[in-house]
Amino acid sequence: MDDIKITYIKVKTVLTKSNLPIAGYSVNPYVGCTHACKYCYACFMKRFTGHDEPWGTFLDVKQWDRIKNPQKYTGQTMIVGSVTDGYNPQEEIFCRTRAFLEEMQGNGINLIITTKSDLVLRDLDLIKTFPSPLISWSINTLDENFKNDMDRAVSIERRIAAMKKCHEEGIRTTCFISPIFPGITQVFEIIEQIKDFCDYIWLENLNLRGNFKTQIMEYIDKKYTDLLPLYQQIYNKNDMTYWRILDRKVTEYAETNGFMYVIDEEPFLRNPTGKPIIINYFYHSQIKQSAKKK
């Protein structure tokens, strides 16, 4: 990763008021992300950075003054990694995510970390000091070749091993099956792999918008030619059939296996059975209406 352009930037604070439904504050210790996911929704951030380099080839390392009165955030939910990965490979050197955790330690925030890395295991000593922390890994395939086509993050095997380790350490875990690539992401095979050490399973469909739609469609045409008509139907004609069918299959799977399955609900529900809760974040009004009718 010698081709990554590293820049140090000074910011007033690492805390940003969040519009996300699951958190009051977003914490992004970096600008940019070197995982270079081809489907990354956060690539829109590039237009605010002044960078000409392709997304995934630059990283701004944030420097901030120590957070004043951190105790005033007690009870607030903070999500680390809403438009970056706080555990990108360079975090091993710069430790900006760890710096944030050290500053907030002992102040009772509700901590959520989203990542594609197992570097998060380095900070378990700090993470375990927060009340009921939650760590989420994005896993949308068990095929390492497809994963390597899509991103430069650590292997799926390493992500799953990290999830299992955190579960064993008593930390709540989420498998974020996202984005679901139609005909490629094997949702139920992934669930079977992680169900014994995962508290939540979040599902999110692939949304093709922005600059990466052409790139993804060209990739499908080249590598999964037989799926191209399906992708054209979904993404050029806005046909919702695939997602409705998947919704129905997940409903049946959940009922058969005793999982809770909810649509766009509060993400930290507790399941009295101790089994994972599956939460559908497809964000399609048709699916929501269908679920309500059920």
N, C-alpha and C positions, 0 to 999 in steps of 0.2 A: 504494500500500500504506500510505496514511496511517492506515488503520483498525487497524493492528497495535499492540497494547499491548506496550510494551517495559519490562522490569523488570531491574534489575541484582541479581544474587544472589551471595553469597560462599559458596564451597564449599571443603572441606578439600583436595580433589584433583580433577582432571579425569579421573583414571584409575580405572576400575572393573573389578574381576575379571569376566571374561566367561564365560557359559555357552555361547557360540556354539562350534561345532566347529572354526571356522576361526581363532579368535583367543583369546589368553589374557587380553587386556584390551580393553575398549571405551572409546572416547574420544568424548564428546559435549559439545562446547563450549557447547551451548545446550540449553535445555529448551523443547520445542515445535518446530514447524517451519512456516514460512510458505508452503511450497509448497501446503499445504492439500489434499493428495491425498484424494479421497473414499473411497479403499479403504485408507487408511493403517493398518497393523497397530499402529503405535506410538501410536495415539490412546488406548490404554489408559493411557498415562503421565499423562493429564490428571488422573486421580483422585489422583495423588500430588503434584500441583502447587499445589492450592488455588485454581486458576483456575475461574471460572464461564463464561468466554468460550468460544465454540465453538473446537474444534481448528482450528488454522491461523490464528487471529487474535491469538495472543499469542506472545511469545518472551522467555524469561528468558536473559539474557546472563551467563554464568558468569565469576566472578573467582576466581582461586585463587593461592595462594602458589607461588612457583617450585618446580618438581619437584626434590626432594632426591635426590642421588645418581642422576641419570638413567642413568649407566653400568651400574647394576645390572640394567637391563632389556635389556641386550645379548642379542640372540637371541630375545627375546620378540616375539610377533606382536600388533600393536595395530591395531584397526579403528576408523577415524574415521567416525562416522555410523551407529551401529546403531539409534538411536531418534530421530535428528534428521538434518538434512543440514548438515554442517559448512560447506557452501558455499551456504547460503541467501542471498538477496540482501543481508541485513543484515550478512553477513560482510565485505562490501566496506567497511563503516563500522567495525565493531568488531574485526575481525581476530583473533578468538579462536582460530580454527583455525591461522592463521599463527603465533600466539604459541606454541601447542603444538609446531608443527614446529620453530620456532626453539629451543625448550628441549631437544628431543630430538635435534637435529641432531648428527651425529657419534657417536651412541651405539649404532649398529648394530641398531636394532630392525627387524623385518619390518613394513613399513608397508602397510596396506590402506586405501584411501579409497573410500567408496561415496557417490555423488552423483547428482543430476539436473541439474547445473549445469556451465557452462563456465567459471565463475569460478575453478575449480581451476587453470586455465592460468596465473593470476597467480603461483602458488606453485611453478612448475616448477623455479625455481632451487633451492629448498629440497628439493623432493621428489626431485630427481635426486641428492641427496647421500646418500640412504638406499640400502642394498643391495637391489637388485631390487624396487623398490616396485610396487604394483599399484593401478590405479584402475578402478573399476567404475561404469558408467552404467546406470541403469534406463531401458529403452526397451521399451515394450510395444505400440507402434503406430507406423505411419508416417503416420497420418492426424492432421494437426494439429488438426482440429476435435474429434475424439474426445479427443485429448490435452488440449485446452483445457476440455473438459467435465469432465475428471478431475483436473487439477491446474493450479497457477499457476506452475510452474517454466518454465525457458526452453524454446524450441522443440526438437522432435526434431532438426531440421536442425542446430541449434547443438550439441546433445549429440554427434551423429555427427561433426561437424567437430572437436570437442574430442578425441574418441577418436582420430581420425586423426592429429591434431597430436601427441598424446602417444606414439602408436606410432612416428611419425617421429622423435621425440626419444629413442627407445629405452626407453620406459617400458611395462611390461606392461599390457595393457588387457583388460577384461572387458565384454561386453555382457550385462547381466542382463535377460533377457526376462521381466519380472515386473511385476505379475501377469498371467498369460495369461488374457484374457477369452474364454471359449468362443464361437466363431463370429465374433469381432471381431478378436482379435490374430492377425495374419498372420505366424506364426512363421517360415516359410521365406522370405518376402519380406524380413523384417528381417535374417535371416542372410545373404541374398544381398547386402544393402546393406553389411554391416560385415565380412564374412569376410576381406577382404584386409588389415585393420588391427586385428585382434582376436585375442588369444591364447586367451581362454576365452569360452564362451557358456554362461551358467547359465540354466536353465529352471525357472520356478516357477509353479504354478497359482494361480488366484484362489481364495482361501479366504474365504468369507463368514461372518464370525463377528462377534459384538459388535454395536455400535449401527449399524454401517454396512450391515448386510445388507438391512434394509428400504429404505434409501436407494438402494442399487444395484439392487435388484429393481424398484423404482419407475422408476428411470432406464431399465432395459431395457424395461419395459412401455411406456414413453413413446417412446423413441427407436429401439428395436430390437424392436418388437412381435412380429415373426415368430420371434425367438429366445426369447421368454418360456417356451414349453413346454420348451425345452432346459434353461434355467436352473432351472426348477421341478424337472425330472427330476434334475439334478445336485445342487442345493442344498436341495431339500425332501425328496427321496427317496434321497439319497446314492447315486445311480447312478454307477458308475465307468467306464462304457463310453466316454465321450468321451475320458477321459485314457488309457485303454488303447489306443484307436485312435491318438491322437496319439503315444504312446510308440512304437507300431509304425511310424508314418510317419517319425518322427525316426530310428529305427533304419535304415530303408531309405534315407533321405536321406544319413545318415552313411556307410553302406556304399558308396553310389553315388559320393560325393564324396571319399572317403578321409579322413573325419574320425573321430577317436576319439569314442565315445559311451559314457558310463558313468552308472551310477545311484548317486546319493548317495555318491560316492567323494571322496577327498581332493581339495580344489578346485584344487590347484596342480600337478597332474601335468604332465609335459612330453611333448609330442608330437614324436617324432624327425622327422616329416615337415614340421614347421613350420606345419602347418595348425591351425586352432582345435580345441580340445577342447570337446565339448558335454557338459555335466553336468546330469543331470535331478535336480531337487530337488522333485519333486511330493510326496514324503513320504507316499506311499500304499503301504501294506503289500502290496496286491495287485500293484502294479506292480513292487515290489522282488522279490516272489516270482517273478513272471513273468520278470524279467530274470535271476534266478539260474538258472532252469530253462534259459534260452537258453544 
